[in-house]
Amino acid sequence: MGSVSWLVLLFAILFEVAGTLTLKFTDGMTRLWPTVLMFAFYLASLFGLSVAVRRIPVGTAYAVWSGLGTLIVATVGVLWFKEEATPPRLLSAVLIIAGVAGLYLTGVES
């Protein structure tokens, strides 16, 4: 069941990323449908996170959820929104990857 929790967490991360990317299209929450969609994605994400923390320590689950979400949004920002990929940003991304890997390895249930 532990691996199912990690899969649920992965989907929660993807919904969180979708919500954050949709936020860009809400125009300050003045556009109805992007705003509704954003809230739906965030709600699905938080539901998945709440399911995942039944079996994954909450600190580990939240750090992986927020870290990977941040990494994916930053990557999409560079690739899709043409944000700048500076050396400090790239180093920070590597540090996030190292941190998430460490948390995963120490949060896996036996």
Backbone torsions as a table, in degrees:
resi	resn	phi	psi	omega
1	MET	NA	-25.9	180.0
2	GLY	-59.0	-42.5	-178.9
3	SER	-67.8	-29.6	175.6
4	VAL	-65.9	-37.9	178.4
5	SER	-62.9	-39.1	177.7
6	TRP	-67.7	-35.1	176.8
7	LEU	-66.8	-42.8	176.7
8	VAL	-61.1	-41.6	178.2
9	LEU	-61.5	-40.2	177.7
10	LEU	-59.8	-44.4	178.3
11	PHE	-66.0	-36.8	176.3
12	ALA	-61.2	-39.8	177.6
13	ILE	-63.5	-44.6	-179.1
14	LEU	-63.7	-38.7	176.6
15	PHE	-67.7	-37.2	177.7
16	GLU	-63.9	-42.8	177.5
17	VAL	-62.5	-44.8	178.8
18	ALA	-60.5	-41.2	178.0
19	GLY	-63.2	-43.3	-179.1
20	THR	-66.9	-41.7	178.6
21	LEU	-67.9	-36.6	178.1
22	THR	-66.4	-31.4	177.8
23	LEU	-53.6	-35.3	180.0
24	LYS	-60.8	-28.7	-175.4
25	PHE	-96.8	1.6	-179.4
26	THR	-80.1	-13.7	-178.4
27	ASP	53.6	55.6	-179.8
28	GLY	69.5	31.0	-177.6
29	MET	60.4	32.7	176.5
30	THR	-99.4	-10.6	177.7
31	ARG	-103.6	120.4	-170.1
32	LEU	-59.6	-57.4	-170.2
33	TRP	-69.6	-40.8	173.2
34	PRO	-61.7	-34.5	179.0
35	THR	-68.2	-44.7	177.2
36	VAL	-60.6	-45.2	179.4
37	LEU	-62.3	-41.6	178.5
38	MET	-59.0	-48.1	179.3
39	PHE	-62.9	-38.6	178.7
40	ALA	-63.5	-43.6	178.2
41	PHE	-62.9	-44.2	179.8
42	TYR	-65.3	-38.9	178.0
43	LEU	-63.1	-45.4	177.7
44	ALA	-61.9	-39.2	179.5
45	SER	-63.9	-47.4	-179.3
46	LEU	-66.6	-35.0	175.3
47	PHE	-62.5	-46.8	178.6
48	GLY	-61.6	-41.4	177.8
49	LEU	-62.3	-40.1	-179.8
50	SER	-66.0	-33.5	176.6
51	VAL	-71.5	-42.0	-177.6
52	ALA	-63.8	-34.9	-176.9
53	VAL	-75.1	-1.5	171.3
54	ARG	-65.5	-33.9	-175.2
55	ARG	-118.7	-16.4	-179.9
56	ILE	-109.3	134.4	177.5
57	PRO	-52.9	136.6	-172.7
58	VAL	-59.1	-39.3	179.1
59	GLY	-63.4	-41.7	178.5
60	THR	-67.5	-48.0	-178.0
61	ALA	-60.9	-45.0	-177.8
62	TYR	-67.2	-41.2	-179.8
63	ALA	-65.3	-41.2	178.1
64	VAL	-67.1	-44.1	179.7
65	TRP	-58.7	-50.5	-177.4
66	SER	-74.0	-38.0	-178.9
67	GLY	-66.2	-50.1	179.5
68	LEU	-67.5	-37.4	176.4
69	GLY	-59.9	-44.8	178.1
70	THR	-61.6	-45.1	-179.6
71	LEU	-61.9	-45.1	-178.7
72	ILE	-66.7	-43.6	179.6
73	VAL	-64.2	-40.8	178.2
74	ALA	-63.4	-40.5	178.8
75	THR	-64.6	-45.6	177.7
76	VAL	-63.1	-37.8	177.8
77	GLY	-58.4	-41.6	179.4
78	VAL	-71.1	-45.8	-174.1
79	LEU	-78.0	-39.7	-172.4
80	TRP	-98.9	-44.2	-176.5
81	PHE	-95.3	4.9	175.9
82	LYS	58.5	36.0	174.5
83	GLU	-73.8	155.5	-174.6
84	GLU	-73.9	136.4	176.9
85	ALA	-104.0	83.9	-178.5
86	THR	-83.9	158.4	176.9
87	PRO	-53.6	-42.1	177.1
88	PRO	-62.9	-36.4	177.7
89	ARG	-67.3	-41.1	179.1
90	LEU	-65.9	-42.1	176.9
91	LEU	-61.5	-42.3	178.1
92	SER	-61.1	-39.0	177.7
93	ALA	-63.6	-41.5	177.6
94	VAL	-62.8	-40.0	178.8
95	LEU	-66.0	-36.9	176.2
96	ILE	-63.4	-44.9	179.1
97	ILE	-59.3	-45.2	179.3
98	ALA	-62.2	-42.9	179.9
99	GLY	-65.4	-43.9	179.4
100	VAL	-64.4	-42.7	178.3
101	ALA	-61.1	-44.4	178.5
102	GLY	-61.8	-42.7	179.1
103	LEU	-66.4	-39.8	177.4
104	TYR	-61.5	-47.4	-176.8
105	LEU	-66.0	-30.7	179.5
106	THR	-91.7	-8.7	-178.9
107	GLY	-104.0	-2.3	-179.8
108	VAL	-71.8	130.7	-180.0
109	GLU	-79.4	146.5	178.1
110	SER	-87.9	NA	NA
